[in-house]
Amino acid sequence: MSPPQDTKGVDAKVVSTVDLAPDLPGHQLRLRRLTFEPGAVAGVHSHKDRPAFAYILEGTLTEMREGGFQKQHNPGDVITESRDVTHWAENKSSGKVVIVGIDVFKP
């Protein structure tokens, strides 16, 4: 089974951003609140140029990575998304999943 390419059922709201210049020109630190509705999927993506952390506030999120890795993340868990991570995620539950995402990115 190939990973999903498209993101569906995920609402991502930017809470705040901080410009990282002059130390990292062209980059921002971003804080987002992401809500995964039941059955929602975050399509496969790489963190090669966008390292991040995701903190699970509510619900259970299933994360899959290349090579067959699969893990359920529960409230209080942190997902570390370093430069070598390519993954996708799914809300397989009947309730919503809410996470706080923090990443460094180029707008």
C-alpha positions in Angstrom: 0.0 0.0 0.0 1.5 3.4 -1.0 1.3 6.4 1.3 -1.5 9.0 0.7 -0.3 11.9 -1.3 -3.0 14.4 -0.3 -4.0 15.9 3.0 -7.7 15.7 3.8 -9.8 16.7 6.8 -7.0 18.6 8.5 -7.5 22.2 9.6 -4.2 24.1 10.2 -4.4 27.5 11.9 -1.2 29.6 12.3 -1.2 30.9 15.9 2.1 32.9 15.7 5.3 33.4 13.7 8.7 34.9 14.5 11.2 36.1 11.9 14.6 34.4 12.6 16.7 37.0 10.8 19.5 37.9 11.0 20.6 34.5 12.3 18.6 32.5 9.8 17.6 35.0 7.1 14.5 34.0 5.1 13.3 31.6 7.9 10.5 31.8 10.5 9.6 29.9 13.6 5.9 29.0 13.3 3.4 27.8 15.9 0.2 26.1 14.5 -2.8 24.4 15.9 -3.9 21.4 13.7 -7.2 19.6 14.1 -7.6 16.2 12.4 -11.3 15.3 12.0 -12.1 11.5 12.2 -10.6 9.8 9.2 -8.4 12.8 8.4 -5.0 12.2 6.7 -1.9 14.3 6.5 -0.3 13.2 3.2 3.2 11.9 2.9 5.8 14.7 3.3 9.5 15.3 4.2 11.0 17.4 6.9 14.3 17.8 5.0 14.0 21.6 4.9 11.4 22.0 7.8 12.4 20.4 11.1 9.5 20.4 13.5 7.9 19.1 16.7 4.2 18.1 17.1 2.6 17.9 20.6 -0.5 15.9 20.9 -3.2 17.8 22.9 -6.2 15.6 22.3 -7.0 12.3 20.7 -4.8 9.6 19.2 -2.9 10.1 15.9 -1.3 7.2 14.0 2.0 8.1 12.3 3.6 6.1 9.6 7.1 6.5 8.3 9.0 5.0 5.4 10.3 1.6 6.1 7.2 0.3 7.8 7.4 2.3 11.1 4.0 2.9 12.6 3.2 4.4 16.0 0.1 5.7 17.9 0.7 9.1 19.6 -1.5 10.0 22.6 -2.1 13.2 24.5 1.1 14.5 26.0 3.3 12.7 23.3 5.8 14.6 21.2 6.6 13.7 17.6 10.1 14.8 16.6 10.3 15.6 12.9 14.0 15.9 12.1 15.5 16.4 8.7 15.6 12.7 7.9 11.9 12.1 8.5 9.5 11.4 5.7 6.1 10.4 7.1 2.3 10.7 7.0 -0.4 10.5 9.7 -4.0 9.5 10.1 -6.8 9.9 12.6 -8.2 6.4 12.8 -10.5 7.2 15.7 -14.1 8.4 15.9 -13.0 11.7 17.7 -10.9 14.6 16.7 -7.2 14.9 17.2 -5.7 18.3 18.1 -1.9 18.9 17.9 0.4 21.9 18.4 3.0 22.1 15.7 6.2 24.1 15.9 8.5 24.3 12.9 11.3 26.3 11.2 10.3 27.1 7.6 10.8 29.4 4.7 7.6 31.4 4.0 
